[in-house]
Amino acid sequence: MSNDKVPVPAQDVQTLKTYKPVLDLGQIVATPAVLDHLIKHAVFPAALLSQHQHGNWGNVDAEDAKANDEAVLSGARVISSYTVAGAVIWVITEAVGDDGRRASSCLLFPEEY
């Protein structure tokens, strides 16, 4: 995955996208370290989750973006990568389970994977 930066607007102007999401997130969880980093830099976790949920995969390369697009249709795991204040943050949504639903999405640093 590329480490190119994705601009994140200041917290007071962050908005959620209004078009239809491309995947369900399931239960949302995040590591304490990521939450601390986002708070420190005034970034709402929902801003990253919204980009992910609406098909903006962030800093992933073209091959991973294509895999994500296919995973939305097939039910496989989806992973996005965003850079916030010099730190890479992944958003991972688990594959569809036996119940036909995605159980969870997690915000974490790559080294926490």
C-alpha positions as MATLAB code, in Angstrom:
seq = 'MSNDKVPVPAQDVQTLKTYKPVLDLGQIVATPAVLDHLIKHAVFPAALLSQHQHGNWGNVDAEDAKANDEAVLSGARVISSYTVAGAVIWVITEAVGDDGRRASSCLLFPEEY';
ca = [
       0.000    0.000    0.000;
       1.166    3.479   -0.792;
       1.874    5.977    1.957;
       0.608    8.966   -0.024;
      -1.274   11.448    2.087;
      -5.030   11.841    1.974;
      -6.092   15.339    3.008;
      -8.367   15.315    6.014;
     -10.347   18.515    6.624;
     -10.332   20.194   10.006;
     -12.764   18.671   12.504;
     -15.173   21.595   12.334;
     -15.689   21.174    8.569;
     -15.710   17.380    8.281;
     -18.930   16.124    6.788;
     -20.243   12.708    5.964;
     -20.895   11.895    2.334;
     -24.541   11.782    1.387;
     -24.597    9.177   -1.401;
     -25.394    5.537   -0.763;
     -22.719    3.477    1.050;
     -21.147    0.607   -0.891;
     -20.836   -1.678    2.149;
     -22.144   -2.124    5.665;
     -19.594   -1.635    8.445;
     -21.069   -3.904   11.116;
     -19.945   -3.132   14.655;
     -17.322   -0.381   14.655;
     -14.256   -0.738   16.862;
     -10.948    1.093   17.096;
      -7.725    0.654   18.967;
      -7.040    3.097   21.815;
      -3.856    4.298   20.080;
      -5.729    5.248   16.901;
      -8.457    7.012   18.868;
      -5.841    8.990   20.810;
      -4.104    9.968   17.555;
      -7.340   11.085   15.910;
      -8.382   13.120   18.957;
      -4.950   14.736   19.143;
      -5.263   15.836   15.516;
      -8.967   16.796   15.652;
     -10.144   14.160   13.186;
     -13.471   12.422   13.690;
     -13.247    8.631   13.242;
     -16.554    8.924   11.351;
     -14.794   10.933    8.619;
     -12.481    8.003    7.821;
     -15.278    5.466    8.215;
     -17.472    7.413    5.808;
     -14.751    7.502    3.147;
     -14.224    3.762    3.561;
     -17.926    2.941    3.551;
     -18.471    4.963    0.378;
     -15.671    3.346   -1.630;
     -12.848    5.868   -1.176;
     -10.090    3.419   -0.287;
      -7.547    6.136    0.521;
      -3.878    5.370   -0.098;
      -4.173    1.822   -1.406;
      -2.545    1.067   -4.748;
      -4.581    0.346   -7.878;
      -4.408   -3.425   -7.385;
      -5.713   -3.205   -3.803;
      -8.407   -0.720   -4.850;
      -9.587   -3.174   -7.505;
      -9.558   -5.988   -4.934;
     -11.662   -3.828   -2.608;
     -14.140   -3.057   -5.386;
     -14.452   -6.787   -6.069;
     -14.715   -7.542   -2.333;
     -17.705   -5.231   -2.036;
     -19.509   -7.490   -4.523;
     -18.153  -10.839   -3.341;
     -18.333  -10.209    0.392;
     -14.578  -10.531    1.003;
     -12.599   -8.396    3.468;
     -12.125   -4.712    2.567;
      -9.159   -2.605    3.693;
      -8.549    1.130    3.300;
      -5.495    3.157    4.256;
      -5.460    6.831    5.240;
      -2.635    9.073    6.432;
      -3.504   11.386    9.304;
      -0.790   13.712   10.612;
       1.967   11.469    9.271;
       0.514    8.221   10.637;
      -1.049    5.529    8.478;
      -4.419    4.305    9.724;
      -6.128    1.267    8.309;
      -9.874    0.657    8.237;
     -10.633   -3.046    7.839;
     -14.128   -4.401    7.325;
     -14.403   -8.133    7.839;
     -15.747  -10.484    5.205;
     -19.396  -11.426    5.113;
     -20.114  -14.225    7.573;
     -22.396  -17.228    7.361;
     -25.277  -14.955    8.321;
     -24.744  -12.865    5.156;
     -23.582   -9.800    7.103;
     -20.292   -8.093    7.822;
     -19.666   -8.383   11.562;
     -17.292   -5.484   12.151;
     -14.973   -2.752   10.966;
     -11.849   -1.706   12.838;
      -9.640    1.392   12.775;
      -6.051    0.490   13.646;
      -2.416    1.233   12.918;
      -0.759   -1.283   10.534;
       1.640   -2.382   13.277;
      -1.372   -3.348   15.423;
      -2.647   -5.817   12.812;
];
